[in-house]
Every structure is written in C-alpha cells, then in structure tokens.
Amino acid sequence: MVEIIDLVEGFKRIDKKFLKSAAAKVLKKEKIKKNIGIALVDGKEIQSLNKRYRKKNQPTDVLSFGSINDVLPQIVICPKEVEENAKKNKVSFKEELARVLIHGILHLSGLDHKTKKEEIKMFQKQEKYLSLVM
C-alpha cells in the first residue's frame, strides 16, 4: 500500500492515482512488499529536511527516509522542484514526477549513487522503471 500525504495545497498537477500506481509497479518489480509513505511538501520544508539530514542548505526534488526494513519508509517530494527540473530537462511534469518517485524507491531498496558503478546501476534501473510506468 502507498499512502500519500499532500502538504502542498493548491499545486493542482499532482495525479495521486498515477503516483500510487507507479509506486506499486516499481515496488513489485523490486520485490518490496512493504507499505511506503509519500509526502508532498513545499520548497521551504524540503530545504529544511535537506539541511537537517544531508547538511545541504538548499531545496531538492526528492528525499528518502528509512529502508524497506522500517515500519513505514518515506519518500518526500517537492512538486515545485520537480516542475523546475521538468522544464530544465524538457520533459513533462508527470515524467519528472515518476522519475523522482522511482529514484526515491530505489534509495529505499538500498541502492545509492556514491560511486560511479552504483550510479550507473541505479540510473539504469530508474530509466527502465520509468518506461514501465509511463
């Protein structure tokens, strides 16, 4: 099950049904049978979380908290950052939203991109799953 908490009122472009469906597909492919939470937050909140947990005082598009072993792993997404990245990358908002959601799930499953080898593996999986959900 995927629980979505929308803390960004007025941002109309979030298709929660799509988010749940995309998350469910990726979780199934990753063989994750845990529930996850997705929080949609504004730029100020994600910047605060990024500063507190990653020591980076700037907004970001997605953060993951916990792992598949935790009670309710969380993915935190900032739609405003997603929208800006979509424009910069010349892709639709929906595609960029799916990309950051998948990225967050892969972090929960234990993947990372600290080394070049890990980065290649993670981004290959991310793009594979993106084609599955779009």
C-alpha positions in Angstrom: 0.0 0.0 0.0 1.1 3.5 -0.8 0.0 6.4 1.5 0.2 9.9 0.1 0.2 12.9 2.3 -0.3 16.2 0.4 1.1 19.1 2.3 1.2 21.4 -0.8 -2.3 22.8 -1.2 -3.0 24.4 -4.4 -0.5 22.5 -6.5 -3.0 21.1 -8.9 -0.8 19.0 -11.1 -0.4 16.0 -8.7 -2.1 12.9 -10.0 -2.2 10.8 -6.9 -3.7 7.8 -8.6 -0.8 7.8 -11.0 1.7 8.2 -8.1 0.2 5.2 -6.3 0.1 3.1 -9.5 3.7 3.9 -10.5 4.9 3.2 -6.9 3.1 -0.1 -6.8 4.6 -1.2 -10.1 8.2 -0.3 -9.0 7.7 -1.8 -5.6 6.5 -5.1 -7.2 9.5 -5.2 -9.6 11.9 -4.6 -6.7 10.1 -7.3 -4.8 9.3 -4.9 -1.9 6.1 -5.9 -0.1 6.3 -3.1 2.4 4.0 -0.1 2.7 5.5 3.3 1.9 4.5 6.8 2.6 4.9 9.7 0.1 4.8 13.2 1.4 4.4 16.1 -1.0 5.9 19.2 0.6 6.8 22.8 -0.4 10.3 24.1 -1.1 10.8 25.5 2.4 10.1 22.2 4.1 12.3 20.1 1.8 15.1 22.6 2.2 14.8 22.3 5.9 14.8 18.5 5.7 17.8 18.5 3.3 19.7 20.8 5.6 18.9 18.8 8.7 19.6 15.3 7.3 22.1 15.9 4.5 23.8 19.1 5.6 22.8 20.8 2.3 21.0 24.1 2.8 19.1 24.1 -0.5 15.8 22.6 -1.8 15.9 19.3 -3.7 13.3 17.3 -5.6 13.2 14.1 -3.5 14.5 12.7 -0.3 14.1 9.1 1.1 13.9 8.2 4.7 14.2 4.7 6.1 14.6 1.5 4.2 12.4 -1.4 3.3 13.1 -2.8 6.8 11.5 0.2 8.5 7.8 0.3 9.6 6.8 3.0 7.1 9.6 4.1 4.8 9.0 7.7 3.5 9.7 9.4 0.2 9.4 13.2 0.4 8.8 15.0 -2.9 8.8 18.8 -3.6 6.5 19.3 -6.7 7.9 22.8 -7.3 11.4 21.4 -7.7 10.1 18.6 -9.8 8.3 21.2 -12.0 11.5 23.3 -12.4 13.6 20.2 -13.3 10.9 19.1 -15.8 11.2 22.5 -17.6 15.1 22.4 -17.4 15.1 18.8 -18.8 12.4 19.5 -21.3 10.2 16.7 -20.2 6.6 16.6 -18.8 5.9 17.2 -15.2 4.4 13.7 -15.0 7.5 12.1 -16.4 9.8 14.0 -14.0 7.5 13.2 -11.1 7.7 9.5 -11.9 11.4 9.7 -12.2 11.9 11.2 -8.7 9.4 8.8 -7.2 11.3 5.8 -8.8 14.6 7.3 -7.6 13.3 7.6 -4.1 12.0 3.9 -4.1 15.4 2.7 -5.3 17.1 4.5 -2.4 14.6 2.8 0.0 15.6 -0.6 -1.6 19.2 0.1 -0.7 20.6 1.5 -4.0 22.8 4.6 -3.9 24.9 6.6 -6.3 28.0 7.4 -4.2 30.3 5.6 -6.6 30.3 5.7 -10.4 29.4 2.0 -10.6 26.5 2.4 -8.1 25.3 5.5 -10.0 25.2 3.6 -13.4 23.3 0.7 -11.9 20.8 3.0 -10.1 20.1 5.2 -13.1 19.8 2.3 -15.5 17.1 0.8 -13.2 15.5 4.2 -12.8 15.1 4.6 -16.6 14.0 1.0 -17.1 11.2 1.5 -14.5 10.3 4.9 -16.0 9.5 3.2 -19.3 7.4 0.7 -17.3 5.2 3.3 -15.6 4.8 5.9 -18.4 
